[in-house]
Amino acid sequence: MKFTKMQGLGNDFLLTYGQVPQDVTPLCAALCHRHFGVGADGVIFVSPSSVADCRMRIFNADGSEAKMCGNGIRCVGKFLYDKGLTRREALTVETLSGIRSLQLHAAEGAVRTVTVDMGPAVVEQEDVYFPSGVGFGTLISVGNPHLVFFTESVEDVPLYLWGPRIEADERFLEGVNVEFVQRLSSDKLRMRVWERGCGVTMACGTGACASAFAAVKKGLVPVDHPVEVALDGGSLFITVDERHDLHMEGPAEIVFEGEINV
């Protein structure tokens, strides 16, 4: 299996071109292991699509499949362009959450950043309560589920304690991504994330979108204006328009390429 190791703000993936194999769950869990495998937050299979420029399927570090990944889809755009699979800078990608449009920003023959039309966000439930100091969160869908909590200090949140407990709560039959968010200014948020199937990651694109949308709904940041979401691995810029459609801009980088017997 030939792969390209990529990352978006430290959220790292193994990308390979081809169809998903039958033994995908144990395979991805083995590949993503950071001591006995290559090491990654997920594996992305890129393949042809009959309705878009390509199709992506992403599997988390535990082998479970995710419907969508904001950092991952930016890596897909750079993968296609930098590997010479396309010369177009406007692309569409088929995901389990629908077709997403990408605008690649290239310089000197390589993609530097990618803007993704993430589609609409939807509030699934407000005031989701957790005891023991966690408080009330907002359940938001951006193609996958996110539970967003606002706090006075993200750095003081025991993410490794609360994250797995909330993800495994019986109210979320398929698990949930968990974000803790702090408003730094009218156009900047600080966010940390516990991703279902992965744990604490350095960045989460869909989580940043959900957090910006929740902040707009609460009147903490303006609508139709880029909001910087500062993550452990760097910043994404999210714009929420009046129709609740989301646009995300951020970097994607190739780390290395390799081949492994599977």
ABEGO torsion letter per residue (X at the ends): XBBBBBBBGGBBBBBBBEBBBAAAAAAAAAAABAAABAEBABBBBBBBBAABABBBBBBBAAGBBBABBAAAAAAAAAAAAAAGABABABBBBBBAAEBBBBBBBBBGGBBABBBBBAEBBBBABBGBBBBGGAEBBBBBBAGBBBBBBBBABAAABBAAAAAAAAAABAABAAEBBBBBBBBABAABBBBBBBBBGAEBBABBAAAAAAAAAAAAAAGABBBGBBBBBBBAAEBBBBBBBAAGBBBBBBBBBBABBBBBBX
